[in-house]
């Protein structure tokens, strides 16, 4: 009888959502054809600023995405991001070149628990993006990255 009651309580909690295992992924798309996802459990507010979109959980900034104009000193966004990789390697942070496929170049840099990816595509010569996230969730965000 106790086992039947325990099973009943378990089933009720599943039905009511108390033991929900469903995690909704929210897709973010940038103007230069790059898309990525954040799990809805990782944030509760999206703050749209003129130059970036910030992703918050309570009062903690957990991520952001920004589109950057290619500097006039560079002929393409890819060229500028490659130069940035060289400069970032001179810093004290953890810098990693990303394998993003043909026509896409990027790297990530982790400093003080926050990781930022700098990504450019050959299709969009005049802009590149940054995707920043708490280092605990960055790999999950990066694993969903797609270039259209």
N, CA, C and O of each residue as an XYZ file, in Angstrom:
592
protein
N       0.810     -1.181      0.000
C       0.000      0.000      0.000
C       0.869      1.267      0.000
O       0.551      2.229     -0.700
N       1.985      1.278      0.793
C       2.866      2.435      0.841
C       3.519      2.676     -0.519
O       3.713      3.821     -0.925
N       3.855      1.597     -1.218
C       4.462      1.736     -2.549
C       3.476      2.357     -3.524
O       3.858      3.186     -4.350
N       2.226      1.968     -3.437
C       1.200      2.528     -4.301
C       1.022      4.027     -4.038
O       0.866      4.802     -4.982
N       1.044      4.436     -2.789
C       0.919      5.850     -2.435
C       2.127      6.630     -2.943
O       1.977      7.728     -3.481
N       3.331      6.065     -2.773
C       4.553      6.720     -3.241
C       4.522      6.883     -4.760
O       4.897      7.936     -5.275
N       4.082      5.862     -5.474
C       3.966      5.951     -6.936
C       2.951      7.014     -7.333
O       3.167      7.756     -8.291
N       1.858      7.089     -6.608
C       0.838      8.090     -6.888
C       1.362      9.501     -6.705
O       1.101     10.374     -7.533
N       2.096      9.734     -5.629
C       2.682     11.062     -5.385
C       3.673     11.405     -6.487
O       3.694     12.539     -6.966
N       4.489     10.448     -6.893
C       5.466     10.669     -7.962
C       4.763     11.035     -9.268
O       5.168     11.981     -9.944
N       3.714     10.295     -9.626
C       2.978     10.581    -10.853
C       2.318     11.960    -10.806
O       2.323     12.688    -11.799
N       1.761     12.310     -9.673
C       1.129     13.628     -9.538
C       2.163     14.731     -9.699
O       1.891     15.747    -10.338
N       3.361     14.540     -9.121
C       4.394     15.571     -9.256
C       4.866     15.696    -10.695
O       5.185     16.798    -11.141
N       4.919     14.587    -11.434
C       5.284     14.660    -12.852
C       4.243     15.415    -13.655
O       4.576     16.258    -14.487
N       2.995     15.110    -13.404
C       1.905     15.743    -14.137
C       1.813     17.234    -13.802
O       1.534     18.048    -14.682
N       2.043     17.593    -12.548
C       1.900     18.987    -12.146
C       3.097     19.849    -12.528
O       3.039     21.073    -12.403
N       4.163     19.242    -12.985
C       5.324     20.008    -13.410
C       6.377     20.189    -12.335
O       7.403     20.820    -12.586
N       6.156     19.662    -11.161
C       7.137     19.807    -10.084
C       8.437     19.087    -10.409
O       9.502     19.487     -9.938
N       8.362     18.053    -11.194
C       9.561     17.302    -11.558
C       9.844     17.449    -13.045
O      10.311     16.515    -13.697
N       9.561     18.605    -13.558
C       9.717     18.841    -14.986
C      11.172     18.720    -15.417
O      12.073     19.267    -14.781
N      11.383     17.999    -16.499
C      12.730     17.876    -17.054
C      12.808     18.565    -18.405
O      13.843     18.508    -19.070
N      11.733     19.214    -18.818
C      11.698     19.911    -20.100
C      12.470     21.222    -20.004
O      12.223     22.033    -19.112
N      13.393     21.419    -20.916
C      14.166     22.655    -20.973
C      13.970     23.266    -22.346
O      14.316     22.655    -23.357
N      13.420     24.460    -22.387
C      13.148     25.132    -23.644
C      14.372     25.921    -24.083
O      14.883     26.746    -23.326
N      14.844     25.674    -25.299
C      15.954     26.449    -25.850
C      15.382     27.636    -26.616
O      14.433     27.496    -27.387
N      15.970     28.798    -26.392
C      15.557     30.020    -27.071
C      16.644     30.371    -28.076
O      17.815     30.496    -27.719
N      16.247     30.528    -29.339
C      17.217     30.826    -30.387
C      17.382     32.334    -30.551
O      16.405     33.083    -30.575
N      18.638     32.761    -30.664
C      18.981     34.146    -30.953
C      19.589     34.172    -32.343
O      20.427     33.331    -32.669
N      19.176     35.127    -33.168
C      19.690     35.263    -34.534
C      20.301     36.644    -34.698
O      19.746     37.645    -34.246
N      21.460     36.679    -35.357
C      22.126     37.959    -35.590
C      21.921     38.386    -37.038
O      21.524     37.585    -37.884
N      22.194     39.645    -37.306
C      21.989     40.190    -38.645
C      22.962     39.627    -39.674
O      22.722     39.754    -40.874
N      24.049     39.012    -39.235
C      24.996     38.446    -40.202
C      24.897     36.927    -40.317
O      25.874     36.261    -40.659
N      23.730     36.391    -40.034
C      23.451     34.986    -40.311
C      23.938     33.991    -39.282
O      23.986     32.796    -39.574
N      24.296     34.426    -38.105
C      24.753     33.523    -37.048
C      23.620     33.352    -36.050
O      22.998     34.327    -35.629
N      23.358     32.107    -35.674
C      22.309     31.806    -34.704
C      22.899     30.924    -33.606
O      23.812     30.136    -33.851
N      22.368     31.069    -32.395
C      22.796     30.261    -31.254
C      21.643     30.214    -30.270
O      20.669     30.953    -30.414
N      21.747     29.353    -29.273
C      20.664     29.178    -28.313
C      21.135     29.338    -26.882
O      22.275     29.020    -26.540
N      20.231     29.837    -26.054
C      20.378     29.830    -24.609
C      19.237     28.981    -24.076
O      18.118     29.059    -24.583
N      19.502     28.185    -23.076
C      18.452     27.426    -22.412
C      17.625     28.398    -21.580
O      18.180     29.263    -20.903
N      16.315     28.263    -21.625
C      15.439     29.197    -20.918
C      15.645     29.167    -19.407
O      15.272     30.124    -18.728
N      16.222     28.107    -18.861
C      16.519     28.062    -17.418
C      17.698     28.963    -17.070
O      17.891     29.298    -15.901
N      18.491     29.363    -18.068
C      19.702     30.132    -17.813
C      19.456     31.636    -17.733
O      20.351     32.378    -17.327
N      18.266     32.106    -18.109
C      18.000     33.542    -18.060
C      16.516     33.797    -17.876
O      15.679     32.924    -18.110
N      16.210     35.019    -17.448
C      14.804     35.392    -17.300
C      14.471     36.745    -17.923
O      13.305     37.134    -17.986
N      15.510     37.469    -18.387
C      15.278     38.785    -18.975
C      16.221     39.012    -20.140
O      17.401     38.666    -20.072
N      15.695     39.600    -21.216
C      16.508     40.029    -22.353
C      16.385     41.544    -22.417
O      15.289     42.087    -22.551
N      17.526     42.217    -22.320
C      17.567     43.681    -22.312
C      18.175     44.139    -23.637
O      19.358     43.913    -23.891
N      17.372     44.780    -24.477
C      17.818     45.197    -25.801
C      18.333     46.624    -25.723
O      17.575     47.565    -25.484
N      19.628     46.765    -25.928
C      20.308     48.053    -25.904
C      20.604     48.474    -27.346
O      20.485     47.648    -28.250
N      20.985     49.736    -27.589
C      21.279     50.167    -28.964
C      22.400     49.365    -29.634
O      22.339     49.098    -30.834
N      23.419     48.981    -28.863
C      24.560     48.313    -29.490
C      24.722     46.861    -29.102
O      25.571     46.168    -29.662
N      23.932     46.381    -28.160
C      24.031     44.976    -27.765
C      22.736     44.509    -27.130
O      21.903     45.310    -26.708
N      22.586     43.195    -27.071
C      21.478     42.576    -26.368
C      22.062     41.861    -25.163
O      22.951     41.021    -25.301
N      21.559     42.197    -23.976
C      22.059     41.592    -22.741
C      21.079     40.547    -22.250
O      19.864     40.702    -22.379
N      21.627     39.473    -21.682
C      20.830     38.347    -21.200
C      21.081     38.218    -19.697
O      22.215     38.028    -19.258
N      19.999     38.325    -18.917
C      20.104     38.395    -17.463
C      19.384     37.231    -16.783
O      18.405     36.701    -17.307
N      19.881     36.846    -15.614
C      19.183     35.946    -14.696
C      19.143     36.681    -13.366
O      20.145     36.771    -12.657
N      17.966     37.203    -13.040
C      17.853     38.048    -11.857
C      18.679     39.306    -12.067
O      18.514     40.007    -13.065
N      19.565     39.588    -11.126
C      20.415     40.776    -11.234
C      21.797     40.441    -11.795
O      22.694     41.284    -11.771
N      21.977     39.217    -12.301
C      23.275     38.777    -12.822
C      23.269     38.752    -14.352
O      22.406     38.121    -14.963
N      24.220     39.429    -14.958
C      24.394     39.387    -16.409
C      25.020     38.048    -16.761
O      26.139     37.762    -16.337
N      24.312     37.217    -17.534
C      24.833     35.891    -17.889
C      25.269     35.802    -19.339
O      25.913     34.829    -19.730
N      24.930     36.804    -20.145
C      25.354     36.763    -21.536
C      25.017     38.040    -22.278
O      24.246     38.877    -21.809
N      25.622     38.163    -23.456
C      25.311     39.296    -24.323
C      25.719     38.946    -25.746
O      26.528     38.048    -25.979
N      25.145     39.669    -26.677
C      25.511     39.530    -28.086
C      25.532     40.935    -28.684
O      24.650     41.754    -28.426
N      26.553     41.188    -29.483
C      26.676     42.508    -30.112
C      27.172     42.338    -31.534
O      27.979     41.455    -31.823
N      26.682     43.189    -32.415
C      27.180     43.246    -33.790
C      28.125     44.437    -33.873
O      27.781     45.550    -33.475
N      29.310     44.186    -34.393
C      30.352     45.213    -34.463
C      30.606     45.576    -35.919
O      30.646     44.701    -36.785
N      30.777     46.858    -36.187
C      31.137     47.323    -37.526
C      32.627     47.070    -37.748
O      33.442     47.312    -36.858
N      32.976     46.589    -38.924
C      34.381     46.363    -39.252
C      35.110     47.696    -39.296
O      34.650     48.644    -39.933
N      36.238     47.762    -38.622
C      37.057     48.961    -38.580
C      37.553     49.290    -39.989
O      37.885     48.386    -40.756
N      37.603     50.562    -40.325
C      38.041     51.000    -41.664
C      39.476     50.586    -41.983
O      39.864     50.576    -43.151
N      40.264     50.247    -40.974
C      41.648     49.804    -41.193
C      41.728     48.391    -41.764
O      42.803     47.947    -42.166
N      40.596     47.679    -41.803
C      40.568     46.299    -42.282
C      39.635     46.187    -43.483
O      38.595     46.843    -43.534
N      40.013     45.353    -44.446
C      39.181     45.207    -45.642
C      37.998     44.267    -45.424
O      36.991     44.367    -46.124
N      38.114     43.350    -44.455
C      37.010     42.432    -44.160
C      36.892     42.215    -42.659
O      37.831     42.462    -41.902
N      35.729     41.753    -42.249
C      35.505     41.413    -40.845
C      36.394     40.256    -40.422
O      36.921     40.251    -39.309
N      36.567     39.267    -41.312
C      37.419     38.117    -40.986
C      38.846     38.584    -40.707
O      39.486     38.108    -39.769
N      39.341     39.511    -41.519
C      40.691     40.042    -41.317
C      40.809     40.705    -39.940
O      41.805     40.519    -39.241
N      39.798     41.473    -39.559
C      39.838     42.154    -38.268
C      39.801     41.164    -37.106
O      40.539     41.325    -36.134
N      38.956     40.149    -37.196
C      38.868     39.165    -36.118
C      40.165     38.353    -36.022
O      40.609     38.037    -34.918
N      40.776     38.010    -37.163
C      42.080     37.320    -37.142
C      43.133     38.170    -36.421
O      43.916     37.655    -35.623
N      43.142     39.459    -36.709
C      44.069     40.377    -36.037
C      43.778     40.394    -34.533
O      44.695     40.409    -33.712
N      42.507     40.393    -34.192
C      42.113     40.364    -32.784
C      42.593     39.114    -32.074
O      42.975     39.169    -30.905
N      42.577     37.982    -32.775
C      43.075     36.731    -32.204
C      44.550     36.864    -31.842
O      44.969     36.455    -30.759
N      45.332     37.434    -32.749
C      46.751     37.636    -32.482
C      46.982     38.521    -31.271
O      47.868     38.254    -30.460
N      46.189     39.571    -31.148
C      46.320     40.476    -30.007
C      45.871     39.789    -28.717
O      46.499     39.962    -27.673
N      44.800     39.021    -28.785
C      44.277     38.339    -27.597
C      45.268     37.306    -27.056
O      45.330     37.077    -25.848
N      46.039     36.685    -27.944
C      47.024     35.700    -27.507
C      48.092     36.321    -26.621
O      48.747     35.615    -25.854
N      48.271     37.602    -26.715
C      49.259     38.311    -25.897
C      48.732     38.605    -24.493
O      49.495     39.016    -23.619
N      47.438     38.399    -24.274
C      46.822     38.715    -22.986
C      47.016     37.567    -22.003
O      47.555     36.516    -22.348
N      46.565     37.790    -20.775
C      46.704     36.768    -19.740
C      45.514     35.816    -19.691
O      45.523     34.869    -18.904
N      44.496     36.044    -20.510
C      43.319     35.190    -20.497
C      43.529     33.905    -21.280
O      44.551     33.732    -21.944
N      42.551     33.001    -21.198
C      42.562     31.741    -21.932
C      41.959     31.999    -23.312
O      40.764     32.276    -23.416
N      42.769     31.912    -24.380
C      42.337     32.237    -25.738
C      42.350     30.963    -26.582
O      43.338     30.229    -26.589
N      41.241     30.700    -27.298
C      41.095     29.487    -28.093
C      40.562     29.827    -29.475
O      39.561     30.532    -29.600
N      41.220     29.334    -30.506
C      40.717     29.493    -31.867
C      39.573     28.503    -32.045
O      39.692     27.342    -31.656
N      38.465     28.955    -32.630
C      37.271     28.120    -32.783
C      37.228     27.501    -34.173
O      37.572     28.153    -35.159
N      36.808     26.252    -34.253
C      36.619     25.563    -35.530
C      35.157     25.726    -35.922
O      34.294     24.996    -35.435
N      34.877     26.692    -36.807
C      33.498     27.036    -37.141
C      33.118     26.714    -38.581
O      32.003     27.014    -39.009
N      34.025     26.114    -39.324
C      33.710     25.733    -40.697
C      34.229     26.729    -41.709
O      34.748     27.792    -41.365
N      34.075     26.357    -42.955
C      34.586     27.165    -44.063
C      33.859     28.505    -44.147
O      32.636     28.571    -44.024
N      34.623     29.560    -44.356
C      34.050     30.890    -44.508
C      33.711     31.584    -43.204
O      33.170     32.690    -43.212
N      34.025     30.943    -42.076
C      33.729     31.523    -40.768
C      35.007     31.462    -39.936
O      35.675     30.429    -39.891
N      35.339     32.559    -39.285
C      36.525     32.574    -38.429
C      36.133     33.134    -37.072
O      35.369     34.094    -36.976
N      36.669     32.518    -36.027
C      36.394     33.026    -34.698
C      37.338     32.493    -33.654
O      38.055     31.514    -33.862
N      37.317     33.158    -32.539
C      38.083     32.711    -31.375
C      37.314     33.106    -30.129
O      36.415     33.946    -30.179
N      37.676     32.494    -29.013
C      37.070     32.857    -27.739
C      38.168     33.216    -26.753
O      39.292     32.724    -26.846
N      37.829     34.067    -25.822
C      38.745     34.469    -24.765
C      37.983     34.448    -23.444
O      36.884     34.992    -23.337
N      38.585     33.812    -22.444
C      37.978     33.729    -21.123
C      38.806     34.547    -20.144
O      40.013     34.351    -20.004
N      38.130     35.461    -19.475
C      38.766     36.307    -18.475
C      37.784     36.458    -17.311
O      36.618     36.795    -17.513
N      38.263     36.207    -16.107
C      37.467     36.402    -14.885
C      36.106     35.704    -14.933
O      35.103     36.284    -14.518
N      36.059     34.468    -15.434
C      34.829     33.677    -15.415
C      33.821     33.996    -16.504
O      32.690     33.511    -16.468
N      34.218     34.800    -17.461
C      33.317     35.196    -18.537
C      34.018     34.924    -19.863
O      35.176     35.308    -20.030
N      33.348     34.273    -20.804
C      33.943     33.935    -22.098
C      33.248     34.707    -23.203
O      32.021     34.806    -23.239
N      34.057     35.254    -24.110
C      33.527     35.984    -25.254
C      34.058     35.353    -26.528
O      35.258     35.119    -26.667
N      33.143     35.080    -27.465
C      33.516     34.604    -28.798
C      33.447     35.784    -29.758
O      32.505     36.576    -29.722
N      34.442     35.887    -30.606
C      34.515     36.924    -31.640
C      34.407     36.172    -32.960
O      35.265     35.342    -33.261
N      33.368     36.443    -33.757
C      33.072     35.624    -34.930
C      32.788     36.501    -36.145
O      32.027     37.465    -36.070
N      33.420     36.145    -37.272
C      33.198     36.848    -38.536
C      32.959     35.816    -39.634
O      33.469     34.697    -39.577
N      32.173     36.214    -40.633
C      31.933     35.342    -41.786
C      32.401     36.064    -43.054
O      32.399     37.293    -43.134
N      32.795     35.268    -44.025
C      33.244     35.860    -45.289
C      32.085     36.464    -46.073
O      32.312     37.305    -46.943
N      30.850     36.059    -45.788
C      29.674     36.600    -46.473
C      29.324     38.006    -46.003
O      28.699     38.770    -46.739
N      29.719     38.348    -44.793
C      29.392     39.646    -44.222
C      30.695     40.370    -43.893
O      31.224     40.255    -42.787
N      31.190     41.102    -44.852
C      32.505     41.735    -44.745
C      32.526     42.946    -43.813
O      33.580     43.303    -43.288
N      31.383     43.573    -43.606
C      31.367     44.838    -42.875
C      30.971     44.719    -41.401
O      31.015     45.713    -40.676
N      30.583     43.521    -40.944
C      30.223     43.352    -39.537
C      30.706     42.002    -39.021
O      30.872     41.049    -39.783
N      30.923     41.942    -37.730
C      31.237     40.698    -37.025
C      30.521     40.755    -35.691
O      30.023     41.811    -35.301
N      30.460     39.627    -34.980
C      29.700     39.607    -33.731
C      30.552     39.145    -32.562
O      31.592     38.505    -32.721
N      30.068     39.495    -31.392
C      30.590     38.928    -30.160
C      29.435     38.250    -29.441
O      28.323     38.774    -29.383
N      29.719     37.087    -28.902
C      28.767     36.381    -28.044
C      29.502     36.142    -26.733
O      30.534     35.471    -26.706
N      28.974     36.686    -25.658
C      29.596     36.543    -24.346
C      28.658     35.788    -23.427
O      27.439     35.939    -23.496
N      29.248     34.967    -22.563
C      28.443     34.227    -21.597
C      29.300     33.835    -20.406
O      30.522     33.720    -20.504
N      28.644     33.636    -19.304
C      29.301     33.076    -18.132
C      30.014     31.802    -18.581
O      29.433     31.009    -19.323
N      31.256     31.586    -18.151
C      32.021     30.445    -18.648
C      31.362     29.105    -18.325
O      31.648     28.108    -18.988
N      30.487     29.061    -17.322
C      29.797     27.819    -16.969
C      28.762     27.410    -18.011
O      28.408     26.234    -18.096
N      28.270     28.360    -18.804
C      27.267     28.026    -19.814
C      27.759     28.265    -21.237
O      27.068     27.924    -22.196
N      28.951     28.852    -21.382
C      29.446     29.217    -22.714
C      29.527     28.012    -23.655
O      29.096     28.114    -24.803
N      30.060     26.886    -23.209
C      30.189     25.718    -24.087
C      28.828     25.244    -24.596
O      28.711     24.814    -25.744
N      27.802     25.322    -23.749
C      26.454     24.961    -24.190
C      25.951     25.900    -25.267
O      25.343     25.460    -26.242
N      26.198     27.180    -25.100
C      25.785     28.170    -26.089
C      26.554     27.952    -27.392
O      25.961     27.938    -28.471
N      27.878     27.782    -27.291
C      28.707     27.580    -28.475
C      28.324     26.309    -29.237
O      28.395     26.282    -30.466
N      27.927     25.274    -28.530
C      27.585     24.008    -29.194
C      26.338     24.135    -30.078
O      26.097     23.280    -30.930
N      25.552     25.185    -29.885
C      24.334     25.377    -30.682
C      24.567     26.338    -31.849
O      23.658     26.563    -32.648
N      25.763     26.905    -31.960
C      26.051     27.922    -32.966
C      25.903     27.371    -34.386
O      26.419     26.303    -34.715
N      25.182     28.132    -35.217
C      25.000     27.792    -36.630
C      25.200     29.033    -37.462
O      24.888     30.143    -37.031
N      25.724     28.841    -38.663
C      25.878     29.954    -39.597
C      24.999     29.658    -40.798
O      25.128     28.611    -41.432
N      24.101     30.589    -41.107
C      23.184     30.409    -42.245
C      23.735     31.077    -43.490
O      23.104     31.032    -44.546
